[in-house]
Amino acid sequence: MYLLEEPEEMVFCTATLKEVCKHVEYCHLIIYMNTLIVSTFSCSFDSFKKDVTELFLEDMCKKFVTAYEFVKVDEHKSHLLMNVTDLKKLGAAMADPVATEWDKKNNCNDTVYKIELVE
């Protein structure tokens, strides 16, 4: 957790977790996203977002992903920003047969990046 210094920073309030804090001047505790997954897929973006949210983030990853946000690049590409507390568990979840089968079915390819705050 960091103190918010610049209102323009993209940050997430610990109270809302999934929404950009609207009134940052009143927000003191925030979560910085530390993981980026760039994904390409053959299904629609809406289907991708729904399935990844319901089957992966809110089920398999709920104990170690504390915040997330999807960014639609186009209809078949997404950037998923997350705050991950255990990267090894994320790797295991991504290698799980349920996840890999979904990836195959939807021609999904992921590239995972670790993000560090530049101070």
C-alpha positions in Angstrom: 0.0 0.0 0.0 1.2 3.5 -0.8 0.0 7.0 0.0 -1.6 8.7 -3.0 0.5 11.7 -4.0 -0.7 12.5 -7.6 -4.4 12.4 -8.3 -3.7 11.6 -11.9 -2.1 8.3 -11.1 -4.1 5.2 -12.1 -4.8 3.6 -8.7 -7.4 1.5 -7.1 -8.9 2.2 -3.7 -8.8 -0.6 -1.2 -12.4 0.0 -0.4 -13.7 -0.6 -3.9 -10.9 -2.8 -5.4 -12.4 -3.0 -8.8 -13.0 0.6 -9.6 -10.7 3.5 -10.1 -11.1 5.7 -7.1 -13.3 8.7 -8.2 -12.4 11.1 -5.4 -8.7 10.4 -5.0 -8.2 13.4 -2.7 -10.1 11.4 0.0 -8.4 8.1 -0.6 -5.3 7.4 1.4 -4.7 3.6 0.9 -4.4 2.3 -2.6 -3.3 -0.8 -4.5 -0.9 -0.6 -7.4 -1.3 -3.2 -10.0 1.8 -5.4 -10.2 0.9 -7.8 -13.1 -0.1 -7.4 -16.7 -1.4 -10.2 -18.9 -1.6 -9.4 -22.7 -4.0 -11.8 -24.3 -5.1 -12.5 -27.8 -8.2 -14.8 -28.5 -10.7 -15.9 -31.1 -13.8 -15.3 -29.1 -15.3 -11.8 -28.6 -13.9 -9.5 -26.0 -17.2 -9.6 -24.0 -17.0 -13.4 -23.9 -13.4 -13.3 -22.9 -14.0 -10.8 -20.1 -17.0 -12.7 -18.8 -15.3 -16.2 -18.8 -12.0 -15.0 -17.4 -13.7 -13.0 -14.7 -16.1 -15.8 -13.6 -14.1 -18.9 -14.2 -10.6 -17.7 -13.5 -10.4 -14.5 -11.4 -13.4 -14.9 -9.1 -13.0 -18.7 -8.8 -9.4 -20.0 -9.2 -7.6 -16.8 -8.3 -9.8 -15.2 -5.7 -7.3 -15.9 -2.8 -4.3 -14.2 -4.5 -5.7 -11.6 -6.9 -6.9 -8.7 -4.9 -7.8 -6.3 -7.7 -8.1 -6.4 -11.5 -9.1 -4.4 -14.5 -9.6 -5.3 -18.2 -8.6 -2.9 -21.0 -10.0 -3.7 -24.4 -7.4 -3.2 -27.1 -9.7 -4.5 -29.8 -12.3 -7.3 -30.3 -9.7 -10.0 -29.9 -7.0 -8.5 -27.6 -7.1 -7.5 -24.0 -4.7 -6.1 -21.4 -5.6 -7.4 -17.9 -4.0 -5.5 -15.0 -4.0 -7.2 -11.7 -2.7 -7.0 -8.1 -1.3 -10.5 -7.5 -0.1 -11.4 -4.0 1.4 -14.8 -5.1 2.9 -15.1 -8.6 3.6 -18.8 -8.2 -0.1 -19.5 -7.5 -1.0 -17.4 -10.6 1.3 -19.6 -12.7 -0.2 -22.7 -11.3 -3.7 -21.5 -12.0 -2.8 -20.6 -15.6 -1.4 -24.1 -16.0 -4.5 -25.8 -14.5 -6.3 -28.1 -17.0 -9.5 -26.0 -16.9 -7.6 -22.9 -17.9 -5.5 -24.6 -20.6 -8.6 -26.2 -22.1 -10.4 -22.9 -22.2 -7.3 -21.4 -23.8 -7.2 -24.1 -26.5 -10.9 -23.7 -27.2 -10.6 -20.0 -27.6 -7.2 -19.8 -29.3 -6.0 -17.8 -26.3 -2.3 -16.8 -26.0 -1.1 -15.0 -22.9 2.0 -13.0 -22.2 2.5 -12.2 -18.5 4.5 -9.2 -17.3 5.5 -8.3 -13.8 5.0 -4.5 -13.2 7.1 -2.5 -10.8 6.4 1.0 -9.5 8.8 3.6 -10.7 9.4 6.1 -7.9 
